[in-house]
C-alpha cells in the first residue's frame, strides 16, 4: 500500500500538467484568433472610412487594444478639460456607441 501513493501522486501530477498544457494551447489559439479579428476590423474601418470625422481620442476609444485611462488622458490633452469632465465625456460617448 505504501508504494501506491507515489504512483498515484505522479499520475495526478501528470494529469494536471496535461490539463495545463491543453489550457495554454487553447488560450494561445484564442489570442491568435482575436488578433486576426482585430486586424480585419481595422481594415474594414479604414476601407469604409468609418473613422473620418472623429477626434483622436474617439479613434483611440474605438481601438480595442487601448485602455479607458489612455482615452481619458487623450481627451484631456485635446480639450484641456479636467479629469472628472473627461471621464464623464468618454463614458457618455462610449455609452452612445
DSSP file (Angstrom, degrees, kcal/mol; ACC not computed):
  #  RESIDUE AA STRUCTURE BP1 BP2  ACC     N-H-->O    O-->H-N    N-H-->O    O-->H-N    TCO  KAPPA ALPHA  PHI   PSI    X-CA   Y-CA   Z-CA
    1    1 A X    >>        0   0    0      0, 0.0     3,-0.8     0, 0.0     4,-0.7   0.000 360.0 360.0 360.0 -33.7    0.0    0.0    0.0
    2    2 A X  H 3>  +     0   0    0      1,-0.2     4,-0.5     2,-0.2     3,-0.3   0.788 360.0  55.4 -68.5 -26.5    2.9    2.4    0.7
    3    3 A X  H 3> S+     0   0    0      1,-0.2     4,-0.8     2,-0.1    -1,-0.2   0.663  96.2  66.8 -79.3 -15.4    4.2    2.0   -2.8
    4    4 A X  H <> S+     0   0    0     -3,-0.8     4,-2.5     1,-0.2     5,-0.2   0.820  88.3  66.0 -74.7 -31.5    0.9    3.1   -4.4
    5    5 A X  H  X S+     0   0    0     -4,-0.7     4,-2.7    -3,-0.3     5,-0.2   0.915  99.4  48.2 -62.6 -46.6    1.0    6.7   -3.1
    6    6 A X  H  X S+     0   0    0     -4,-0.5     4,-2.4     1,-0.2    -1,-0.2   0.905 114.2  47.5 -61.7 -38.2    4.0    7.8   -5.1
    7    7 A X  H  X S+     0   0    0     -4,-0.8     4,-2.3     2,-0.2    -1,-0.2   0.893 112.3  49.3 -68.4 -38.6    2.5    6.3   -8.3
    8    8 A X  H  X S+     0   0    0     -4,-2.5     4,-2.5     2,-0.2     5,-0.2   0.918 111.6  49.5 -64.4 -43.1   -0.9    7.9   -7.6
    9    9 A X  H  X S+     0   0    0     -4,-2.7     4,-2.7     1,-0.2    -2,-0.2   0.926 111.8  48.1 -61.3 -45.5    0.8   11.3   -7.0
   10   10 A X  H  X S+     0   0    0     -4,-2.4     4,-2.4     2,-0.2    -1,-0.2   0.883 111.2  50.8 -63.5 -38.7    2.7   11.0  -10.2
   11   11 A X  H  X S+     0   0    0     -4,-2.3     4,-2.2     2,-0.2    -2,-0.2   0.927 113.4  44.6 -65.3 -44.2   -0.4   10.1  -12.2
   12   12 A X  H  X S+     0   0    0     -4,-2.5     4,-2.4     2,-0.2    -2,-0.2   0.896 113.3  51.0 -66.3 -40.0   -2.3   13.0  -10.7
   13   13 A X  H  X S+     0   0    0     -4,-2.7     4,-2.4    -5,-0.2    -2,-0.2   0.905 110.6  49.2 -63.7 -41.5    0.6   15.4  -11.4
   14   14 A X  H  X S+     0   0    0     -4,-2.4     4,-2.2     2,-0.2    -2,-0.2   0.896 110.4  50.4 -63.5 -41.4    0.8   14.2  -15.0
   15   15 A X  H  X S+     0   0    0     -4,-2.2     4,-2.2     2,-0.2    -2,-0.2   0.909 110.4  50.4 -63.9 -41.0   -2.9   14.7  -15.5
   16   16 A X  H  X S+     0   0    0     -4,-2.4     4,-2.5     2,-0.2    -2,-0.2   0.915 109.7  50.0 -63.7 -43.5   -2.6   18.2  -14.1
   17   17 A X  H  X S+     0   0    0     -4,-2.4     4,-2.5     1,-0.2    -1,-0.2   0.897 109.6  52.2 -62.0 -39.6    0.3   19.0  -16.4
   18   18 A X  H  X S+     0   0    0     -4,-2.2     4,-2.2     2,-0.2    -2,-0.2   0.907 109.9  48.1 -62.4 -42.1   -1.7   17.7  -19.3
   19   19 A X  H  X S+     0   0    0     -4,-2.2     4,-2.4     2,-0.2    -2,-0.2   0.908 111.9  49.6 -65.0 -42.0   -4.6   19.9  -18.4
   20   20 A X  H  X S+     0   0    0     -4,-2.5     4,-2.4     2,-0.2    -2,-0.2   0.904 110.8  49.8 -64.0 -41.0   -2.4   23.0  -18.0
   21   21 A X  H  X S+     0   0    0     -4,-2.5     4,-2.3     2,-0.2    -2,-0.2   0.923 111.5  48.4 -62.8 -44.4   -0.7   22.3  -21.4
   22   22 A X  H  X S+     0   0    0     -4,-2.2     4,-2.4     1,-0.2    -2,-0.2   0.904 111.3  50.4 -63.2 -41.6   -4.1   22.0  -23.1
   23   23 A X  H  X S+     0   0    0     -4,-2.4     4,-2.4     1,-0.2    -1,-0.2   0.921 111.0  48.7 -62.9 -43.8   -5.4   25.2  -21.5
   24   24 A X  H  X S+     0   0    0     -4,-2.4     4,-2.2     1,-0.2    -2,-0.2   0.892 111.2  50.5 -63.5 -39.6   -2.3   27.1  -22.6
   25   25 A X  H  X S+     0   0    0     -4,-2.3     4,-2.0     2,-0.2    -1,-0.2   0.914 112.3  46.1 -65.0 -43.2   -2.6   25.8  -26.1
   26   26 A X  H  X S+     0   0    0     -4,-2.4     4,-2.3     2,-0.2    -2,-0.2   0.878 111.5  52.2 -67.9 -37.2   -6.3   26.8  -26.3
   27   27 A X  H  X S+     0   0    0     -4,-2.4     4,-2.5     2,-0.2    -2,-0.2   0.909 109.3  49.5 -64.6 -41.4   -5.5   30.2  -24.9
   28   28 A X  H  X S+     0   0    0     -4,-2.2     4,-2.1     1,-0.2    -1,-0.2   0.899 110.9  49.9 -63.7 -40.3   -2.8   30.8  -27.5
   29   29 A X  H  X S+     0   0    0     -4,-2.0     4,-2.0     2,-0.2    -2,-0.2   0.895 111.2  49.2 -65.0 -39.9   -5.2   29.8  -30.2
   30   30 A X  H  X S+     0   0    0     -4,-2.3     4,-2.5     2,-0.2    -2,-0.2   0.911 109.9  50.7 -66.1 -42.7   -7.9   32.2  -28.9
   31   31 A X  H  X S+     0   0    0     -4,-2.5     4,-2.3     1,-0.2    -1,-0.2   0.892 109.5  51.2 -63.5 -38.5   -5.4   35.1  -28.7
   32   32 A X  H  X S+     0   0    0     -4,-2.1     4,-2.2     2,-0.2    -1,-0.2   0.914 110.4  49.3 -62.9 -41.8   -4.3   34.4  -32.3
   33   33 A X  H  X S+     0   0    0     -4,-2.0     4,-2.3     1,-0.2    -2,-0.2   0.903 110.8  49.5 -64.6 -41.2   -8.0   34.5  -33.4
   34   34 A X  H  X S+     0   0    0     -4,-2.5     4,-2.5     2,-0.2    -1,-0.2   0.889 110.3  50.5 -65.9 -38.7   -8.6   37.7  -31.5
   35   35 A X  H  X S+     0   0    0     -4,-2.3     4,-2.2     2,-0.2    -2,-0.2   0.915 110.9  48.9 -63.8 -42.4   -5.6   39.3  -33.1
   36   36 A X  H  X S+     0   0    0     -4,-2.2     4,-2.0     1,-0.2    -2,-0.2   0.906 111.9  48.9 -64.0 -41.2   -6.7   38.3  -36.6
   37   37 A X  H  X S+     0   0    0     -4,-2.3     4,-2.5     2,-0.2     5,-0.2   0.906 109.1  53.0 -64.3 -41.8  -10.2   39.6  -35.9
   38   38 A X  H  X S+     0   0    0     -4,-2.5     4,-2.2     1,-0.2    -2,-0.2   0.902 109.1  49.3 -60.9 -41.8   -8.8   42.9  -34.7
   39   39 A X  H  X S+     0   0    0     -4,-2.2     4,-2.1     2,-0.2    -1,-0.2   0.906 111.5  49.2 -63.6 -41.7   -6.7   43.3  -37.9
   40   40 A X  H  X S+     0   0    0     -4,-2.0     4,-2.3     2,-0.2    -2,-0.2   0.901 110.4  49.4 -66.8 -40.7   -9.8   42.6  -40.0
   41   41 A X  H  X S+     0   0    0     -4,-2.5     4,-2.7     2,-0.2    -1,-0.2   0.912 110.0  52.5 -64.4 -41.0  -11.9   45.1  -38.2
   42   42 A X  H  X S+     0   0    0     -4,-2.2     4,-2.3    -5,-0.2    -2,-0.2   0.897 109.0  49.8 -60.4 -40.3   -9.2   47.7  -38.6
   43   43 A X  H  X S+     0   0    0     -4,-2.1     4,-2.6     2,-0.2    -1,-0.2   0.908 111.5  48.5 -64.8 -41.3   -9.1   47.0  -42.3
   44   44 A X  H  X S+     0   0    0     -4,-2.3     4,-2.5     2,-0.2     6,-0.2   0.911 110.8  50.7 -64.9 -42.0  -12.9   47.4  -42.6
   45   45 A X  H  <>S+     0   0    0     -4,-2.7     5,-2.3     1,-0.2     6,-0.6   0.931 115.4  41.8 -62.0 -45.5  -12.8   50.6  -40.6
   46   46 A X  H ><5S+     0   0    0     -4,-2.3     3,-0.5     3,-0.2    -2,-0.2   0.876 114.0  52.6 -71.4 -35.4  -10.1   52.1  -42.8
   47   47 A X  H 3<5S+     0   0    0     -4,-2.6    -2,-0.2     1,-0.2    -1,-0.2   0.933 116.9  36.9 -65.0 -45.7  -11.7   50.8  -46.0
   48   48 A X  T 3<5S-     0   0    0     -4,-2.5    -1,-0.2    -5,-0.2    -2,-0.2   0.377 107.9-125.8 -89.2   5.3  -15.1   52.2  -45.4
   49   49 A X  T X 5 +     0   0    0     -3,-0.5     3,-1.0    -4,-0.3    -3,-0.2   0.879  54.3 154.7  53.6  44.1  -13.6   55.4  -43.8
   50   50 A X  T 3 < +     0   0    0     -5,-2.3    -4,-0.1     1,-0.2    -1,-0.1   0.637  65.5  58.2 -75.9 -13.7  -15.6   54.9  -40.6
   51   51 A X  T >  S+     0   0    0     -6,-0.6     3,-1.2     2,-0.1    -1,-0.2   0.393  77.8 114.2 -98.9   5.2  -13.1   56.8  -38.6
   52   52 A X  T <  S+     0   0    0     -3,-1.0     3,-0.1     1,-0.2    -6,-0.0  -0.503  76.8  24.6 -73.0 143.4  -13.2   60.0  -40.6
   53   53 A X  T 3  S+     0   0    0      1,-0.3     2,-0.3    -2,-0.2    -1,-0.2   0.473  95.9 119.8  83.5   1.8  -14.6   63.0  -38.7
   54   54 A X    <   -     0   0    0     -3,-1.2    -1,-0.3     1,-0.1     2,-0.1  -0.744  65.6-117.0 -98.7 147.9  -13.7   61.6  -35.3
   55   55 A X     >  -     0   0    0     -2,-0.3     4,-2.1    -3,-0.1     3,-0.3  -0.351  33.4-105.6 -72.1 162.4  -11.4   63.2  -32.9
   56   56 A X  H  > S+     0   0    0      1,-0.2     4,-2.3     2,-0.2     5,-0.1   0.872 121.7  53.3 -59.8 -37.6   -8.1   61.4  -32.0
   57   57 A X  H  > S+     0   0    0      1,-0.2     4,-1.9     2,-0.2    -1,-0.2   0.844 107.9  51.6 -68.3 -30.9   -9.5   60.4  -28.6
   58   58 A X  H  > S+     0   0    0     -3,-0.3     4,-1.5     2,-0.2    -2,-0.2   0.891 109.4  48.9 -71.2 -38.8  -12.6   58.9  -30.2
   59   59 A X  H  X S+     0   0    0     -4,-2.1     4,-0.7     1,-0.2    -2,-0.2   0.898 111.8  50.3 -63.8 -39.5  -10.4   56.9  -32.6
   60   60 A X  H >< S+     0   0    0     -4,-2.3     3,-0.7     1,-0.2     6,-0.3   0.880 107.2  54.2 -65.0 -37.4   -8.4   55.7  -29.6
   61   61 A X  H 3< S+     0   0    0     -4,-1.9    -1,-0.2     1,-0.2    -2,-0.2   0.821 105.7  53.1 -66.1 -30.6  -11.6   54.7  -27.8
   62   62 A X  H 3< S+     0   0    0     -4,-1.5     2,-0.6    -5,-0.1    -1,-0.2   0.659  87.3  95.2 -78.7 -15.3  -12.6   52.6  -30.8
   63   63 A X    X<  -     0   0    0     -4,-0.7     3,-1.6    -3,-0.7   -25,-0.0  -0.671  67.6-152.2 -79.1 117.7   -9.3   50.7  -30.7
   64   64 A X  T 3  S+     0   0    0     -2,-0.6    -1,-0.2     1,-0.3    -4,-0.0   0.717  92.2  59.6 -65.1 -19.2   -9.8   47.5  -28.6
   65   65 A X  T 3  S+     0   0    0      2,-0.1    -1,-0.3   -27,-0.0     2,-0.3   0.581  89.4  88.0 -85.9  -7.5   -6.2   47.5  -27.5
   66   66 A X  S <  S-     0   0    0     -3,-1.6     2,-0.2    -6,-0.3     0, 0.0  -0.639  74.0-129.5 -91.8 149.9   -6.4   50.9  -25.9
   67   67 A X     >  -     0   0    0     -2,-0.3     4,-1.7     1,-0.1     3,-0.2  -0.565  19.8-116.1 -94.3 160.6   -7.4   51.3  -22.2
   68   68 A X  H  > S+     0   0    0      1,-0.2     4,-2.6     2,-0.2     5,-0.2   0.841 114.8  59.4 -63.5 -33.8  -10.0   53.7  -20.9
   69   69 A X  H  > S+     0   0    0      1,-0.2     4,-2.3     2,-0.2    -1,-0.2   0.905 105.0  48.7 -63.2 -41.3   -7.3   55.6  -19.0
   70   70 A X  H  > S+     0   0    0     -3,-0.2     4,-2.3     2,-0.2    -1,-0.2   0.872 110.9  51.1 -66.0 -36.2   -5.4   56.4  -22.2
   71   71 A X  H  X S+     0   0    0     -4,-1.7     4,-2.4     2,-0.2    -2,-0.2   0.926 110.5  48.2 -66.2 -44.0   -8.6   57.6  -23.9
   72   72 A X  H  X S+     0   0    0     -4,-2.6     4,-2.5     1,-0.2    -2,-0.2   0.906 111.9  49.8 -63.3 -41.7   -9.4   59.9  -20.9
   73   73 A X  H  X S+     0   0    0     -4,-2.3     4,-2.4     2,-0.2    -1,-0.2   0.906 110.5  49.8 -64.0 -41.2   -5.9   61.3  -21.0
   74   74 A X  H  X S+     0   0    0     -4,-2.3     4,-2.3     2,-0.2    -2,-0.2   0.899 110.3  50.9 -63.6 -39.9   -6.1   61.9  -24.8
   75   75 A X  H  X S+     0   0    0     -4,-2.4     4,-2.5     2,-0.2     6,-0.4   0.927 110.8  48.5 -61.9 -44.8   -9.5   63.7  -24.2
   76   76 A X  H  X S+     0   0    0     -4,-2.5     4,-2.2     1,-0.2    -2,-0.2   0.900 112.0  49.3 -62.7 -40.9   -7.9   65.9  -21.5
   77   77 A X  H  < S+     0   0    0     -4,-2.4    -1,-0.2     1,-0.2    -2,-0.2   0.887 115.7  42.7 -65.8 -38.9   -4.9   66.7  -23.8
   78   78 A X  H  < S+     0   0    0     -4,-2.3    -2,-0.2    -5,-0.2    -1,-0.2   0.857 127.7  27.1 -77.1 -35.7   -7.1   67.6  -26.8
   79   79 A X  H  < S-     0   0    0     -4,-2.5    -3,-0.2    -5,-0.2    -2,-0.2   0.657  92.5-129.8-104.7 -17.7   -9.8   69.6  -24.9
   80   80 A X     <  +     0   0    0     -4,-2.2    -4,-0.2    -5,-0.4    -3,-0.1   0.643  58.9 143.2  76.7  13.5   -7.9   70.9  -21.9
   81   81 A X        -     0   0    0     -6,-0.4    -1,-0.2    -5,-0.2    -2,-0.1  -0.329  51.2-100.9 -83.5 168.4  -10.7   69.7  -19.6
   82   82 A X     >  -     0   0    0     -3,-0.1     4,-2.4    -2,-0.1     5,-0.2  -0.201  36.2 -97.2 -82.0 177.0  -10.3   68.2  -16.1
   83   83 A X  H  > S+     0   0    0      1,-0.2     4,-2.7     2,-0.2     5,-0.2   0.910 120.3  48.9 -64.0 -45.7  -10.3   64.6  -15.1
   84   84 A X  H  > S+     0   0    0      1,-0.2     4,-2.3     2,-0.2    -1,-0.2   0.921 114.2  45.5 -64.0 -44.0  -13.9   64.5  -14.0
   85   85 A X  H  > S+     0   0    0      2,-0.2     4,-2.6     1,-0.2    -1,-0.2   0.903 114.1  49.1 -65.7 -40.7  -15.2   66.1  -17.1
   86   86 A X  H  X S+     0   0    0     -4,-2.4     4,-2.6     2,-0.2     5,-0.2   0.917 111.2  49.4 -65.0 -43.0  -13.1   63.9  -19.3
   87   87 A X  H  X S+     0   0    0     -4,-2.7     4,-2.4     1,-0.2    -2,-0.2   0.931 113.4  46.5 -61.4 -45.8  -14.2   60.8  -17.6
   88   88 A X  H  X S+     0   0    0     -4,-2.3     4,-2.5    -5,-0.2    -2,-0.2   0.916 113.2  48.9 -63.0 -44.3  -17.9   61.8  -17.9
   89   89 A X  H  X S+     0   0    0     -4,-2.6     4,-2.5     2,-0.2    -2,-0.2   0.909 112.5  47.0 -65.5 -42.5  -17.5   62.7  -21.6
   90   90 A X  H  X S+     0   0    0     -4,-2.6     4,-2.7     2,-0.2     5,-0.2   0.921 113.0  49.2 -66.4 -42.8  -15.7   59.5  -22.5
   91   91 A X  H  X S+     0   0    0     -4,-2.4     4,-2.0    -5,-0.2    -2,-0.2   0.913 112.8  47.7 -61.8 -42.0  -18.3   57.4  -20.6
   92   92 A X  H  X S+     0   0    0     -4,-2.5     4,-1.3     2,-0.2    -2,-0.2   0.917 113.2  47.4 -65.3 -42.9  -21.1   59.2  -22.3
   93   93 A X  H  X S+     0   0    0     -4,-2.5     4,-0.7     1,-0.2     3,-0.3   0.913 113.5  47.4 -66.8 -41.1  -19.6   58.9  -25.8
   94   94 A X  H >< S+     0   0    0     -4,-2.7     3,-0.5     1,-0.2    -1,-0.2   0.845 108.8  55.8 -67.9 -32.3  -18.9   55.2  -25.3
   95   95 A X  H 3< S+     0   0    0     -4,-2.0    -1,-0.2     1,-0.2    -2,-0.2   0.782 105.0  52.7 -69.5 -26.7  -22.4   54.6  -23.9
   96   96 A X  H 3<        0   0    0     -4,-1.3    -1,-0.2    -3,-0.3    -2,-0.2   0.635 360.0 360.0 -82.6 -15.1  -23.9   56.1  -27.1
   97   97 A X    <<        0   0    0     -4,-0.7    -1,-0.2    -3,-0.5    -2,-0.2   0.451 360.0 360.0 -82.1 360.0  -21.9   53.8  -29.4
